[in-house]
């Protein structure tokens, strides 16, 4: 499985606006994309304007398909102006231990 961990520094005070768009993108990704297994958005407790995105896809092709979805494309103009900096770590999932309901 292909995974991404994105360290996302937001403009100060923009978390609510960011989440308005990102929560839709995340929910639709796991609901509508068979290749998207996990799309979590985590707020860093030590920094209120730092958000981590954790995404797991069946493979890299599923991630590439995600980049073409209407919900992803609609979210970009809303979230891009709110992001100061974003670091991306790509990985291969070695143990998938999630229980979701």
C-alpha positions as CSV (number, residue, x, y, z in Angstrom):
1,X,0.0,0.0,0.0
2,X,1.1,3.5,-0.8
3,X,0.9,6.2,2.0
4,X,1.5,9.9,2.4
5,X,2.1,11.9,5.5
6,X,1.8,15.6,4.9
7,X,3.0,18.1,7.5
8,X,0.9,21.2,6.7
9,X,1.6,24.6,8.3
10,X,-1.5,26.8,8.0
11,X,-1.9,30.5,8.1
12,X,-2.5,31.6,11.7
13,X,-6.2,31.2,12.6
14,X,-7.2,29.5,9.4
15,X,-7.9,26.0,10.8
16,X,-11.7,26.2,10.7
17,X,-11.7,27.5,7.1
18,X,-9.2,24.8,6.1
19,X,-11.3,22.1,7.8
20,X,-14.4,23.3,6.0
21,X,-12.9,22.2,2.7
22,X,-10.6,19.4,3.9
23,X,-13.2,17.5,5.8
24,X,-15.3,17.2,2.6
25,X,-12.3,16.1,0.6
26,X,-11.3,13.5,3.2
27,X,-14.8,12.1,3.7
28,X,-15.5,11.8,-0.1
29,X,-12.1,10.3,-0.7
30,X,-12.7,7.3,1.6
31,X,-16.4,7.1,0.6
32,X,-16.1,7.4,-3.2
33,X,-12.6,6.1,-4.0
34,X,-12.2,2.4,-3.7
35,X,-8.4,2.9,-3.8
36,X,-8.4,5.3,-0.8
37,X,-8.3,3.3,2.4
38,X,-7.5,6.1,4.9
39,X,-7.6,9.9,4.9
40,X,-7.1,11.3,8.4
41,X,-6.6,14.9,9.3
42,X,-4.8,15.4,12.6
43,X,-4.2,18.7,14.5
44,X,-0.9,18.9,16.2
45,X,-1.4,19.5,19.9
46,X,1.8,21.5,20.2
47,X,1.0,23.9,17.4
48,X,-2.6,25.0,16.7
49,X,-1.9,25.9,13.1
50,X,-0.1,22.7,12.2
51,X,-2.1,19.9,10.6
52,X,-1.0,16.4,9.6
53,X,-2.7,14.5,6.8
54,X,-2.3,10.7,6.7
55,X,-3.5,9.0,3.6
56,X,-3.3,5.4,2.6
57,X,-4.1,4.1,-0.9
58,X,-4.1,0.6,-2.4
59,X,-1.2,1.7,-4.7
60,X,0.3,4.8,-6.2
61,X,-2.1,4.6,-9.2
62,X,-5.0,5.0,-6.7
63,X,-3.4,8.2,-5.4
64,X,-2.9,9.5,-8.9
65,X,-6.6,8.9,-9.6
66,X,-7.4,10.8,-6.3
67,X,-5.7,13.9,-7.8
68,X,-8.2,13.9,-10.6
69,X,-11.4,13.6,-8.5
70,X,-14.0,16.4,-8.4
71,X,-13.7,16.7,-4.6
72,X,-9.9,17.0,-4.6
73,X,-10.0,19.5,-7.5
74,X,-12.7,21.6,-5.7
75,X,-10.7,21.6,-2.5
76,X,-7.5,23.0,-3.9
77,X,-8.6,26.6,-4.5
78,X,-10.0,26.7,-1.0
79,X,-7.1,25.2,0.9
80,X,-4.0,26.3,-1.1
81,X,-4.2,30.0,0.1
82,X,-4.3,28.8,3.7
83,X,-1.2,26.7,3.5
84,X,2.1,28.4,4.5
85,X,4.3,25.3,3.9
86,X,3.7,21.6,3.3
87,X,6.2,18.8,3.6
88,X,5.4,15.4,2.1
89,X,6.7,12.0,3.1
90,X,5.8,9.1,0.8
91,X,5.9,5.6,2.2
92,X,5.0,2.0,1.8
93,X,2.6,0.6,4.5
94,X,4.3,-2.4,6.1
95,X,1.5,-3.1,8.7
96,X,-2.1,-1.9,8.3
97,X,-3.7,-2.1,11.7
98,X,-6.7,0.2,11.4
99,X,-10.2,-0.8,12.6
100,X,-12.8,1.6,11.4
101,X,-16.5,1.6,11.7
